[in-house]
């Protein structure tokens, strides 16, 4: 504190950090949460005065309320007067002869309280949301600090995230890939009909507009992009094998031949997803 000015017992409270786990569905639409936090709250007995009810601080009889004491030190240049915080009142200028028995003269107590928050859509793991004034109350009833929420998004069994888009893989039988089909898939916001065109190939990406994530800043929604994986049967009975051989005779497919190396379906899908 500056010379002649006592310290204030009222100080800003500390910031607090709470970690919250979210599902991918929470991220798509946003979610309301009531969080229980262990924090410091205003003492109801003394209301932050730090004194037992009916009493009040008294002026320090050592520094007379200045919070500072002056001392004269002899040096080669003569007597030098210095100011130091008063050790009797710790620089506050007052003492508390009867501290509040509830908070032991702190003006605050530890307690659990509920914080209600609307977590917006579009958040991601590692993001911190700031709630001004929702942290700990300060000593002697000082202003509250801030509360920070650190987000962790739990992995989903089917969907993954790429920016504001959702990604998934659709396994399609060889027959459906040849003939085409319609399928109903379960997106994060309900059933969606998806047409699979005839002749679809592994690695093709089918896009369902505005079934992705609502952006954290902005409007609209991302897309749901579905990568196709054609599943070839591992075993055929003799009759089915004969039918496939007949199909081969009719379509006369090109024989196996060398082409550009592809490290795998998922790498191919990743490249297409990146567009």
N, C-alpha and C positions, 0 to 999 in steps of 0.2 A: 504494500500500500504506500501511497505517497505520504510524505511527512505531513503531519497534522490532520490526516484523514483516516478515520478508523475503518477497518474492514467491515464488510457486510456479512452477516451470518447467512443471508439468502444467497444461494448459488444455483446455477443451472444444474439440473439433474443429468445423469449419465444417459447416453444413448444405449439402446438395447437391441440385441439381434435375436430373431426367432427364425428357425428353419421350418419350412412347410413343404410337405410332399404333395404333389399334384398328379392326377392322371392325365393322359393325353386328351381325354374328353373335357377335362377342366380347362385345358389350354385352348381347345377349339372355341368354347363358348364363354369362358370366364366363369367364375364361381364365387359364391359368398361363403365366408368362413367365420366362425366364432372361435377365436384362439384364446386359450388359457395361458397367461404369462405370469411369471413370478417377478414382481417388481417392487418398487418403493412408492408408497402412496402417502398422501397427507395424513398426519396424525389427527384423528377426530377429536381427541381429548383437548389438545392445545391449539389445534388449527394452525400449526406451523410456528407458534410463538416460542416453542421450546420450554415454556414455563408451566409450572403447575397452575391450574385454573385459580384465578384470584390473586396471582402474583405477577410480577413483571421484572424485566432486567433492571439492574441498578448501575449507575455510573461507577466505573472503576475508580477507586480512591487513590490509585497509584499514578495513572496517566490522566486522570480527570476527564475521561471521555475521548481523548485524542487518539487512543490506540498506540501512541508512540511515547517513548521515554528518551530524554536527551541525556547524553553523557559527554563529559569533557575529558578529552584525552590529550595528555601533554606530548608534544613532539619537538623536533629540532626547529620547526617553524613557529612554535608557540602552542598555545592551547587550541585544540580543534574540537568543535562541538558536533557530535554525530547523533542521529536519530535512529532508534531501533524499535521493532515491535515490542510492545509491553508483554512481558512474560506472564503477568498476572491474568490478563484478559485475552491473551493470544492476539492482541491487536484489534479486538472488536470494540474496545472502548467501554464495554459493559460486561458485567458478570451476571450469571444466573444463579442466585442463591438457592432457588427451589426448582430444580429441573423437573419437567413433566415425567411422571413415573411410568407412563405408557410407552413413550418413545425414548426415554433416558436423555431428554434434552436435545434430541436430533430434529424434532419437528416433522418426522416422517417415520413410517414403520414398513416392514416387509409384509407383503400380502399377495395373494393371487387374484387377478382380475381378468375379466373377459374383454377382449378387444374384437369388435366386429369390423370386418373389412371385405370389400368387394374386390377380388383379384381380377384384373382385366384379362381378356383373351389375348393370346399371342405371346405370353411370357415364355421364357425358356430357362433351362437349368443354369444356375449361377447368377441370374438376374436378382438384383436387390431392389425392393420397393420401399420407399421412404414414407413413413406416416409421421408428419411433423407433430410434436407435442404429445405423442403417445408413449414416450419412454418414461424413465423414472422421474418422480418429482424430486426437486433439489432439496438440499439441507435447508432447514428453517422455512419450508414451504416455498422454496425457489421454483422458478419455471421448469416445466417438464422438458426432458430431453426428447429425442426422436426415437421412434421404433423402426427398425429395418427388418423386412421379411426377405429371407434368402430362399429362392425357389429351387426345388429339385423336381424334375419331371420323371415319373417312373416309366420304364420301357413298356411298350405295348406288345402284346403277343403277335399282332398282325400288322399294324401300321407303324411306319416310321415317318420322321419329319425331314423336310428339305425346305428351309425358309418357311413360307406360309403354305406350302403344298404338303399333302400327305401322300405317302408312297405305300404300295402293297403289291403283292404278286398274285396273279390268278392262274391256277393250274387248270389247263384245258386238255381234255382227252384228244387223242389223235383224230378220232372220228369227228368230234365237235370242231376241231381246228380245220378239218377238210370241208365240212358241210356248213359251218357257221351255227351259231346258237344264241339264245337269249338267256341271261342268268340274272337272278336277283341277289345282290350282295348286301351284306350288313355293314353300312358305313357307320361312322360315329354318331350320326344324327338320323339313323333310321335306314329302312330298306331302300335300295336304289336299283333300278333296272339298267342292265348293261347289255348292249348288243355286241356280240363277237362275230366279226365278219368271216365269211368263208375264205379259207386260204390264209388265215392269220399265222404268223410265224413266231417262234420263240424270240423274245426280245422286243417284239412290238409293244408299244405303249398306248393304252386306251385312256383317254382323259375325260373325266367327269367334272364339268365346270362348277366352280363355287361350292365344292364339298370339302374344302380344305380348312385351313385355320384362319380365323379372323385376325388381321394384323394388329399388333400392339398399338401402332399409330397409323391411322388411315381408316379407310372404309372398305366394304366388300369382303370377299373371302378368297383364299387360295383355292387351288384345284386338288382333286383326288386323281392321282396318276397311277394306273394299274399296269404293271408289266406282265406280259403273257409268258407262261412257260408251258410248252406243249409236252404232255406226258406220253411217252411211247410205251405200249404194253411190253412187259418183260417176258410174258409167256402167252402163246396162242395154242388153242386146241387145233387138231388137224383140219376141222371144217373152216375155222376162222382163218387159219393159215392159207388154205386153198383160196378163200375169198380175196385175201390180200394179194396173193400171187396173180389172181385174175385181174385185180385192179392194176397191178403193175404192168400186165400185158396191155391193158387198154390205154393207160396214161403214158407209158413208155418214159419213165423218169430218167433224167440224166444219170449216168453212172457216177459213183463217187470220184471226186477229183480234188486236187489241191487248190486251196484258195487262201486268202489273207488269214493270218493267225488271229483267232479270237480267244482271249484267256478264259472265257467262260460267260455263262448267261448273265450272272450278276454284274460282272464288269460291263457287259454290253448294255444291260439295263441302266447301270449307273451313268454311263456316257449319254444315253438317250434322255434320262431324267434331267441331266444337267443342261440339255438342249444347247 
